[in-house]
Amino acid sequence: MAYRCDICGKNRMSGNNVSHAENKTHRTWKPNLHQIKALIDGSPKRIKVCTRCLRSGKITRTV
């Protein structure tokens, strides 16, 4: 599954877990995506959208 918002393009970020002993291990942060039905070019389609785009009203949902 591609972790990318279809509206804003937000995707996975990578970095390190850092323990108290300063040991570093690689990790990823994934965006909070929801699969919804939205109107794209006048027709309903299923897209993956991050919660920030949903909350800000960048898309119009269908029922």
Rosetta blueprint (number, residue, H / E / L):
1 M L
2 A L
3 Y L
4 R E
5 C L
6 D L
7 I L
8 C L
9 G L
10 K L
11 N E
12 R L
13 M E
14 S E
15 G E
16 N E
17 N E
18 V E
19 S L
20 H L
21 A L
22 E L
23 N L
24 K E
25 T E
26 H E
27 R E
28 T E
29 W E
30 K L
31 P L
32 N L
33 L E
34 H E
35 Q E
36 I E
37 K E
38 A E
39 L E
40 I E
41 D L
42 G L
43 S E
44 P E
45 K E
46 R E
47 I E
48 K E
49 V E
50 C E
51 T H
52 R H
53 C H
54 L H
55 R H
56 S H
57 G L
58 K L
59 I L
60 T L
61 R E
62 T L
63 V L
